[in-house]
Structure formats: C-alpha cells, structure tokens
C-alpha cells in the first residue's frame, strides 16, 4: 500500500491562499492517481481534486474550479493543492488519497491536515 503524509494546513482569512503538500511512500511505482478530499464539520468527506501520476490529467469539484489547482511532482511522489480565494466554506480537514493501478478507488489515506478560513 501507500503511506501518505500531508502538510501545509493552517488558519487563514477569507481571500487568502494556502498550499497543501502530500508525499507518498511505499508502492509509489504502482500509483495511478492521487487526490485531495475534504471533510467539513458535521458533513461527509467530499471530493476536491485528483491528478493522474502519468499524464497529469486533473479533475476538480465544481465548488473549487478556478480557485484550486492540483499538481504533482513525479520524481518526488508529491502532490500539491494550491488554494486561492479561500472562503469559509473551504474550512475542513483535507485528506490526501492514493489510488493504485488496477484498483477502482482511492484506498490509501493520509492523516489529514486542518484548513480553517475565517470570514
């Protein structure tokens, strides 16, 4: 499996920017895609963005399109989430996730990093 470690969360004001990082270890040669998900207080975990390891194909939730950018450093097995124009609805715990080649879902998860946006 994969081991995922996130960093970069914090407390910011509305309109600010923040960049999250996630580094994978373990079966990194078998990674198909990595992604970010988030969970707001009292709500279910939701998809934010994903990127494929080769090709760098990206997908985004409608709520973050145009504000968030996901990218990856192939050599470092690291994925980033650049978050701009943050608002209070972006508050939550952000989780990095990994999906292996041949697997249908994201089965590896990081411990999460808290992002709090004050309005």
GIZI-V108669 format. One record per backbone hydrogen bond with DSSP energy under -1.0 kcal/mol. CO is the residue of the C=O (numbers start at 0). NH is the residue of the N-H. E is the energy in kcal/mol with one decimal. If there is no record, write none. Layout:
co:CO nh:NH e:E
co:CO nh:NH e:E
//
This chain:
co:0 nh:26 e:-2.0
co:2 nh:24 e:-2.0
co:4 nh:22 e:-2.1
co:6 nh:20 e:-2.7
co:9 nh:115 e:-2.7
co:11 nh:117 e:-2.9
co:12 nh:15 e:-2.3
co:15 nh:85 e:-2.2
co:17 nh:82 e:-3.3
co:19 nh:80 e:-2.3
co:20 nh:6 e:-2.1
co:21 nh:78 e:-2.6
co:22 nh:4 e:-1.8
co:24 nh:2 e:-2.6
co:25 nh:27 e:-2.2
co:26 nh:29 e:-1.4
co:27 nh:30 e:-1.5
co:29 nh:100 e:-3.1
co:31 nh:52 e:-2.2
co:32 nh:98 e:-2.9
co:33 nh:50 e:-2.7
co:34 nh:96 e:-2.4
co:35 nh:47 e:-2.2
co:35 nh:48 e:-1.8
co:36 nh:94 e:-3.2
co:37 nh:45 e:-3.2
co:38 nh:92 e:-2.3
co:39 nh:42 e:-2.3
co:45 nh:37 e:-2.6
co:47 nh:60 e:-2.6
co:48 nh:35 e:-3.1
co:49 nh:58 e:-1.9
co:50 nh:33 e:-2.5
co:56 nh:51 e:-1.9
co:58 nh:49 e:-2.0
co:60 nh:63 e:-1.6
co:60 nh:64 e:-1.0
co:63 nh:66 e:-2.3
co:63 nh:67 e:-2.5
co:66 nh:83 e:-1.8
co:68 nh:81 e:-3.0
co:70 nh:79 e:-3.0
co:72 nh:77 e:-1.6
co:76 nh:23 e:-2.8
co:77 nh:72 e:-3.1
co:78 nh:21 e:-1.8
co:79 nh:70 e:-1.8
co:80 nh:19 e:-2.4
co:81 nh:68 e:-2.4
co:82 nh:17 e:-2.3
co:85 nh:14 e:-3.2
co:86 nh:89 e:-2.3
co:87 nh:90 e:-1.6
co:91 nh:114 e:-2.8
co:92 nh:38 e:-2.1
co:93 nh:112 e:-2.0
co:94 nh:36 e:-2.6
co:95 nh:109 e:-2.3
co:96 nh:34 e:-2.5
co:97 nh:106 e:-1.1
co:97 nh:107 e:-1.7
co:98 nh:31 e:-3.3
co:98 nh:32 e:-1.8
co:99 nh:102 e:-2.0
co:107 nh:97 e:-2.2
co:112 nh:93 e:-3.1
co:114 nh:91 e:-2.7
co:115 nh:11 e:-2.8
co:117 nh:13 e:-2.4
//
